[in-house]
Amino acid sequence: MTQKLKLPDNAKDNRVLLHSCCAPCAGDLMERMKESGIDVTIFFYNPNIHPKKEYEIRKNENIRFAEKLGIPFVDADYDVQNWFKRAKGMEWEPERGIRCTACFDMRFERTALYAHENGFSLISSSLGISRWKNMDQINDCGLRAASHYDGVDYWTYNWRKEGGAARMYEIAKREEFYKQEYCGCIFSLRDSNDWRVKNGREEIKIGEEFYGEVEIDKKLTVTKEPACSLDVLDKDRGKAGHDSCQLASLPMDKGQKK
């Protein structure tokens, strides 16, 4: 039995708007909030995900789990052109860098706006649960987005605590979630496939891999990593083919309330 979550002191009520990047990353957060009596709503806004087929699969997996738990699900627009406009000029930036920061900013800005318009005082995100993500980078983007609206705060909880990252595997196996093999954007897909080809592997096939008993047990034994596909991990360089499983070392510039 996991310890119940306690909302931060700046929470004005029991409601949380949770930005979800995908079912594997959000699964533990959703279960823990539900078990803790928190009134959580999922906000799915991820127009960076490419192609549309991949986007729909990830979204539908998240909807499926939200319906199972009885959690409201907000399906935001797939305004992919917004992402391409923001990413213009950063197409060849390395992952974990300024392009990823722009991506987080885009998604959190929309989350904060929805919270402001719909009476949520607290937002958070599943993006930081993987230990391969940089928590400071994500929290910085979340705090900056929330700072635009009086009465909206970003919950900087460390979702990896108390076995959160490990439970990602357990839930992914139990629910047989879709196993995404790159972060999501077209640039991540390009770089992941480039890495695979150079290392004698097949390119990623959209919509074919799902978590199951054999795959998860193998990863627990071999990699002991969170529930994201690590089979493109370049251990010599400590680098992966998708930014959902990469470390970042970016300075933190905390957003301030106006």
Secondary structure as UniProt FT lines:
FT   TURN            9..10
FT   STRAND          15..19
FT   HELIX           23..35
FT   TURN            36..37
FT   STRAND          39..44
FT   TURN            47..48
FT   HELIX           52..69
FT   STRAND          73..75
FT   HELIX           80..87
FT   TURN            88..89
FT   TURN            91..92
FT   TURN            95..96
FT   HELIX           98..117
FT   TURN            118..119
FT   STRAND          122..125
FT   TURN            127..128
FT   TURN            131..132
FT   HELIX           135..146
FT   TURN            147..148
FT   TURN            150..151
FT   STRAND          153..154
FT   TURN            159..160
FT   HELIX           161..163
FT   HELIX           164..175
FT   HELIX           186..198
FT   TURN            199..200
FT   TURN            206..207
FT   HELIX           213..222
FT   TURN            231..232
FT   TURN            235..238
FT   HELIX           243..245
//
